[in-house]
Amino acid sequence: MANAWFETVAEAQRRAKRRLPKGVYGALVAGSERGLTVEDNTTAFGEIGFAPHTAGLANERNMGVTVMGQQMSMPVMISPTGVQAVHPDGEVAVARAAAARGVAMGLSSFASKPIEEVVAANPQTFFQVYWVGSREEMLARMERARRAGAVGLIATLDWSFAYGRDWGSPFIPEKVNFEAVRRYAPQVALKPGWLWDFAKTRQLPDLTVPNMVATPGEPAPTFFGAYGMWMNSPMPTWEDVAWLRSQWDGPFMLKGVMRVDDAKRAVDAGVTAISVSNHGGNNLDGTPASIRALPAVAEAVGDQIEVLLDGGIRRGGDVAKALALGARAVMIGRAYLWGLAANGQAGVENVLDLMRDGLGSAMVGLGRPNVTDLCRDDLVVPSGFEQRLGETAVARASEES
């Protein structure tokens, strides 16, 4: 495709918006309720400044890191996201792009492509699970991931099922049937390129979630069928988290930690890593940006487990800011989905290249030849920026003991 390269993630987003039907694009950008948290996720990064040097700048840009046992070319990995109907190749294209750029892949249990295909495209694939169904059902899905070769497990618990949106929730069909075609026809007519991509592969967008069954080829539930199972499952306890971790003998991340007291409970549960995350603004609206919660969490447990961050990463400079505040690496979601919508696998590679270039520029300006050298002294952090959630509860528990 001529002129397919884009120079910023913002341009990838603009191209995705031009290419996708309104409802599909709306599902990518929407946050819950008023969208306060999804907006703060990006606004907060803009409040942090850099403190660059003038001379003696870095000549090297060593970005390699190890995250949950996986060596990566830079501290950016793919965050698991649900059904990727923005492109026919979906998660497989994303996995190939991540492999081409030397970074790990996170695959959602609500993904549209089977884990076997994704692991084949990128052996550095972590499988993500929600607490859905019985322990036996969860064990069966985990065993499938183990057989497929997943290198680790990501447990996502940060969603309280807040799905109402002030600007209107986009119509997402349970399956592609006559009613779905009828309702989407006006949107698709305005965005024929999106449907043509699928037509060339002789397939329609698949809204089933094949990784929710224990055996490849079994009838898979629809996205909303799986979602209904999730909503009707009891909320997990910390004992459940410890049990889940005990059933997986490799790296294990708990995603969705925003509080110091929860971070400490995660350590007690035996996790390998946590991701400071508010589910991209799709959890409880009014939750602070994840970057605001990161410093306190990293200070509390960063010497015991690996701390990652996701939420609001749009450029390499954002990655540098997160690392300087204590993250080992970051996870990106919307950014790569926009790249996927804009230009398939090449678009995801484009986004990862932008992250690498922006991070490298920040390292040069800050005089840091290694990403592990980035620290708070490199930043201008305004007073009151941090939200040290859960510290009071930890102090109270300490006094009582």
Protein Blocks (a to p, Z undefined) as FASTA:
>chain_A
ZZkbcfbfklmmmmmmmmpcfklmmmmmpcehjlmmmmmmmmmmmmpccdddfbhpafbd
cfbdceehiacfbfcdcddddddfkbfklmmmmmmmmmmnopacdddfkbcbdfklmmmm
ombbccddddehjfklmmmmmmmmmmnopabdcddfbbghiabdfkopadddfbdcfklm
mmmmmmmmmmmmlmmmmmmnopacdfbdfklpfbghiacddfklmmmmmmmpccddfklm
mmmmmmpcbdcddehiabfklmmmmmmnopabdcddehhopacghiacfklmmmmmmmmm
mmmbccddeehiabfklmmmmmmnopabdcdfklmmmmmmmnojmlmmmmmmmmmmmmmm
mmmmnopabfklpcfklpccdehkaccehklmmmmmmmmZZ
